Amino acid sequence: MPQPAAFPHENIKITDVSLTIFRWTGLPKVTYTRNSTADDGDVHLGLLTISTDAGIDGHAFLGSSFRPVDIDARGLIDNLKPLVMGENPLDRDRLYQLLMTQNRSVMFRPIGAMDIALWDIAGKVAGLPIHRLLGTRRNSLPAYASSSTLHSIDDYVQQALESKAAGYRAYKMHPPKDRALHIPMLRQVREAVGDDFPLMYDPAAIYSYADALKIGRILEELNYVWYEDPMPVDDMYNYTKLCADLDIMVMTTEYSWGGFLGYPAWISARATDALRGDVALKGGITGVVKSIHLAEAFNMKYELHHGGNSLNNIANAHVALATANCDYFEVILPDIVQKYAVINELALDENGHISPPDGPGLGAQIDFELIERMKVTVMQ
């Protein structure tokens, strides 16, 4: 019996991995409780390129305005590159498991960048967007505006109203440093936007259990959608108590240890009502998809955290379109701190939704001319 013809790129091989370091300029000084952009408005970002013998390259960005690529670049080249050289990039799950063997030496962000670039290759080989490879469920996802740390209650009220007018479908607050403002801020923003506009609250792990419980009851009174990371992520015992004591959806695990493998302890302890993560923090598209399916098995939400750069957010958007249990897409304000070196950036449509680009793989039109102008070095 004749054998079927081989797929044209079935035996494709990886021939090189490089990281082009380039300058990300024009960043404002922005604080998100404990993190801020570079003071001089200039950080380094990395363009990861995985090359193949079929002439098909996969790309991802490594780094963000809060975490320059310099922190993770050496580990990607020294620890991860040797593992994939000569391998078939379509063997994504096997390569993901191989890359994860380095998670004691290398953070999840470079593992995530490698995985995203492998998915980009797969989509280009198939001639399909990544969400099609994952199994498209919908065409777009509602976006919410996520605040920075602002100075006054009036600032939050103004930003919430501006976000609503701009078409965002919800608004999330990261509170000011003055704790005396937290409760009146929560009340006044709710009063300003009305009872039907969804609001979320993320104090970024600053409360004790007693304070978290007090704030949580106020959030329930004000009909907030979820209560995110109220306490430190290593306080699983008190998260279990808090979830039992509150009716509002308590959500943590954004920075929980272990990526995908760290979630079962939280689920077993009933220490969170929903799971959270993104392609940077959880080891790429493969890690997030595994996590989403784990949450779905327990009838839990998996809400996507922002990706920190343009290609991470596009990757998040592809995942979101193939996901049943994610309700919103996060857009950090001002969005300039997440957008750079991509021509067809994510943008709100007339319904306040986002969707990824239509092209194969990530579908991103990377601004290679900008990257060349801003290039600092190439690591190989």
N, C-alpha and C positions, 0 to 999 in steps of 0.2 A: 504494500500500500504506500503510495507516495507520501512523503512528509511535507507538512505545510512550510512555506517559505519563511525564513527567519525575518523578524521585524528588522527594518533597516539599521537601527541603532541598538539592537539588543545587546551587543557585546561591547558597547562603548566603555572607554577606560579614562580615568583621571590622569592627566599628564602634568599638571602643575597646580599649585595653590599659592596665591600672592595676596598681599595686603597693601594697598596704596593708602598711605597716610596723607591726609589733606586738611587744610585749615577751614574751620567753620567760623565765619565772621559775622558781625552784626548782632550778636546775642545781647539781649537786655539783661540787667541784673534782676533775677527773679528768685524768690525764696519759696520753698514748699515745706514749711515747718523746719525740717532739719537739713535740707539740701538746697544748694543754690547754684546758679550758673557761674562760670568763670567771671571774676571781677572785671577783666579787661575786655570782655565780650568776644573772646577768641579762644576756641578749643580745637583739639584735633579729633577728626572722625576718620574711620577707615572703610575703604571699599574692598571687600573680600571678593576675589575672583577665583572660582574653581574652573580650570580649563580641561577640555577633553580632546581625545583624538578625533572626534567627529566635528570639531570646530564649533561646538556648542558650549558656551560659558554660562555658569550660574553665578549670581551676585547676591550679596547681602551687605548691609552696613554693620560695622561694629563700633560701639560707642554712642554717647548721647551728650547733650549739653551739660549734664550733671556728672557724667562719668566718661572722661576722655578715653579714646581708644588706647592710649599709651599704657593704661593699667592692664589691659588684657591681650595686647598684641603679641608679646613674646611667647606667651603660653600657647596661643593659637598656632604660631609658626613652629615652635619647638616641639610641642606635645601632640597637637592634633594633625598637622599636615602629614607627618610620616605614616599615620594610621590609614590614610585614604589614598595615598599615591599608588597608582596602578590598579585601583579598585574600580568596580562598575558603579557609577553614581546612582544607578537605578535601584541598587540594593540598599535603599534608604534605611529600613528598619535595622538591618544587620549593621550598617555603618553607625546608626544612632547608638546601638548597644556598645559598639566598639569605642565610640567617642566618649560615652558615659563612663568607661573604665578609668578615664583621666580626671574624674570630678573631684578627686582629692587634691589635685595639683592645679587644675584649671577651673575657673568659675563657669557657671551655666551660660553666661552671655556669649563667649566665643564658641561654645558647643552649639548654642542656638543659631549663631550666624552661619556656622558650617551646615547645619541642617536646613536652614532656609535656602542657602545657595544650592543644595542638592535638590530640593523641591523645585527651585527655579529651573534647573536643568531638566527635571522630569516633565514639567509643563511644556517646556520648549520642544523636547523630543516628541511629546504627544500632540503638540500644537493646540494645547488647551490651557485655560486658566487653572491655577491651583485648586480653586474651589470646585471645579468640575472633577478633578482627580479625587478629591475628598468625598464628593457626592453632594451637589448643590441642593440646599433646602429652600432658600429664598434669594431674592435679588438685592436686598438692601437691609440695613439695620438702623434703628433709631440711634441718634448720637446725643450724648449729653456733654455739656460744658463743665469742666472741672477747674475750680479756682486755684490760684496760687494763694500764698499767705498775704492777705491784704491788711491795711492799717486800721480801718475803722468799720463800724457797722454800716455806715452809709456807703462805703466802697462795695461791700458785699451786696447790699440792696441794689445799687446801681448796676453792678455786673450781672446779677440775676435777671434784672429787667431787660438789660441789653441782650443777654443770651436768649431769653424768651423771644424777644423781638426779632433776633437774627434767625430764628427757626429751630434752635436746639430744642429737643424734646424733654429735657430735664436739666437740672443744675445740681452740682455737688460742691460742698464747701470744705476747704481745708482752713481751720480756724486761725484767728490772729493769735499772737503770742500772749497777749493779755487775757488770762482766763476769765477775768470778770466780764468780758465781752461775749463769751461763748453762748450763754443761754439767751440773753437779749438778741444776739445776732440770729440765732435759730428762729426765734419768734418773729422778729421783724422781717426777715426774708420771706417766711411763710406768709405773713400778712401782705407783703408787697406783691407776690406773684399769684396769690389766690389759692384756694383750697385744692384745685384740680391739677395744678402743675407739679409734676414729680420732683421731689427734692431728696438728696442723699447727703450723708455727713461722714467725713473721714478726718478724725483728729490725729491720725498718724501715730498711734500707739503711745499717747502721753498720759492716759488716765490710770488711776488705781481702780480696783474693782468697785469701791464705794462710789467714786466719782462717775465711773462708766455706767453704773446702774442708775444713778440719779439722772444723768443726761439721757440715757436710753428711755426712761419713762417720759421725759419731756418730748423726745422724738416720736414716741408712740402717740402722745396727745396731739402732736402737730401733723400726724399722718405722713412721716417721712418713709421713703421706700426701703432704705437699708441703712445700717449702722456699721461702718467699715473700720477695722483696725483700731478699736478704742483703747486697747491695752497692748503692752509689749507682746511680741509673737511667741516668746518663750514661756508665757504664763498660761499654759493650756488648762491647768486646774481651774483658774478663775474664769477662763472663757467657757468652760463647761457649766459653771454656775450661772454665768451671765446669760447664756443661751436658754437655760432652764427658767430663768427669772423674767425674761423679756419676751414679748410677742413679736416685736419688730425683728426683721431678718438681720441677724448679726453675721458679718462676713469678715473673715480673715484668711490667712494662708498665702497672701501675696508674696511675703518674704519668708514663708516657712521653710525649714531645712529640707533638703533632699529632693527638690523638684517633684516630679510625678510620684516617686516612691515615698515622699514625705506625707502625702495626703491621707493614707489609710489610718494613721494614728489619730488624726483630727476627726475623721468620720467615726471611728470606733468609739472615741471619747465623747462624741456629740458636742464637740467644742467649737463648732462653727455651723451655721445654718446654710451656708453656701461656700463654694470654693472660688478661688480667684488666682489669676496668673496671666502671663503673657509670653510671647515667643522669646523674649530676652531673658526673663527670670526663670523659665521652666525648661530650657533646653530646646528651643526651636518649635517648629510646627508639629513635629512628631511628638514631642513631650507634651504640648498643649492638647493635641487631639486625644492622646491617651488619657489625659487628665479629665477632659470633657466627658469622655465615655465612662470613666469611673464615676463622675458626679451623676451622670444620667442614670447609672445603675441604681443609685440611691435616691433617685427622684429629686436631686439637688440642682440648683442653679450653678453655672460656672460663668462668672462675669469677668470679661477680659479687662485687664489693666492696660494702660497705655504702653506703647512699645519704645518710646524714647527717641526714635528717629523715623525718617520717612519710610524706609523699606520695612522696618519692623512693623509699623502701623499698617502698611499694605498687606503684609503677611497676616497680621491679626484680622484684617478685614476678610481675607480669603477664608480663614478658619471660621469666622463668625457666620459667613453665608452657608456653611455646611454644618451648622450647629443648631440643635433644637432648644437648648437650655440656657442660652445667653440672650438677655433682653436688650442690652444697650452697648453702644460703642463709646469709649471715653476719649474726649478731646481736651487735652490740657491747655489752659489759657495762660499767657497768650500763645497761640498755636505756632508762632515763629520759633519757639524753643524746641519744636519737634519736626520742623519742615526745612529741609535743605538738600540741594543737589538732586532733586527729582523734578522733572518738568510737569508731569501729570499727577500732581498731588491729590490726596483725598480731599473732597470738598462736600459740603452739605448740598443736597438736592432741595427741590421746592417743598418736600415733605419733612425736611429735617433729618433725612437719612443719609448714610454714606454707603458706598459700594466700591470695591476695588476696580482697578483698570481692567479692560476687556482682553488685553493681549495674552499670549501664551506665558506660562510661568507666572511670575509676579505681575507681569504686564507693565512694569514701571519703565518710564522713559528716563533713564539716568542721565544727568547732565555731565557727560564725560568731558566736555570742554571746560566747564567750571572746575571739575576735579583736577584736570591737568594744570589749569592756572594756579590752583591753590595747593598743588602737590608739594609735600615736604620730602617724602622718601617712599621707596617701595621695598617692602620686606618679603623675602622669598625663602 
